[in-house]
Amino acid sequence: MINGVTMRTIVDKYLLSALQEDITSEDVTTNAIMPYDQLGEVQLIAKQDGILCGIDVFMRCFTIIDESVSFDLCKTDGELITKGELLGTIRGNISVLLSSERIALNYLQRMSGIATFTRSCVDQLDGYKTRLLDTRKTTPNMRFFEKYSVKVGGAYNHRYNLTDGVLIKDNHIGAAGSVTRAIEMAREYAPFVRKIEVETENLDMVREAVLAGADIIMLDNMDNETMKTAVAICSGKAQTECSGNVTRDRLREIGEIGVDFVSSGALTYSAPLLDLSLKNLHAVK
């Protein structure tokens, strides 16, 4: 659930921007057929099975325009929904319902799609210690919504942005001159409360990162046998994260290897929309 403070301080600016993108000066169609105020109701209906996510954002797309819009919903974030299921009813000024419906559905479908796909990936790791993480491969200006959806789907968030944690990648190593030097520089600069993660591409880099005192060692694009060796090298010295070419079909074999974490950009960039619809709009007294 997204609380009111988060909605006002983080979410509202994105919703207003999306609504302004869709209505530059007026909703000409709605203004043509609804020149007067009229109370109405519309139904939210699931057209696919999946995991619902983003219901607070969905509602806010209406109330940010008109606080009097009301909702009678029977599902909340994280719950399973089924094709054909009535998820609830929205009541308000028909003009507001018509002008907000596309943006509200865009958020709800996108967020529910990510949560649904994420849940299917998390299920592949059932019984293993490996935790599934997202990445920063998010849609511009959609990161908050997409990372929230990953959590609703049952996975975990990696760092939110570049301020959130130290992750030394290949080009950082190139700039510093070596794995060891990059870790030393990060340790000197970063507050002691921050963990230092470093990306490695081969076993020599893994050994160097362990000796240099990295907290987390990312095993980037390694085959399974190399990863097994890397996990053994890191055992008791650093946590491990598998990254690169991570697909849903590969998650179980990654879990068997015993890495602590596996990160996948596919959670946010490959998830399809979940089909939801607002139907049966009609006037009420």
Beta strands, then each sheet from edge to edge (+ up, - down):
strand 1: 39-46
strand 2: 50-51
strand 3: 70-73
strand 4: 80-81
strand 5: 86-93
strand 6: 131-133
strand 7: 166-168
strand 8: 196-200
strand 9: 216-220
strand 10: 239-243
strand 11: 261-263
strand 12: 276-283
sheet 1: 3+ 5- 1+ 12-
sheet 2: 2+ 4-
sheet 3: 6+ 11+ 10+ 9+ 8+ 7+
end
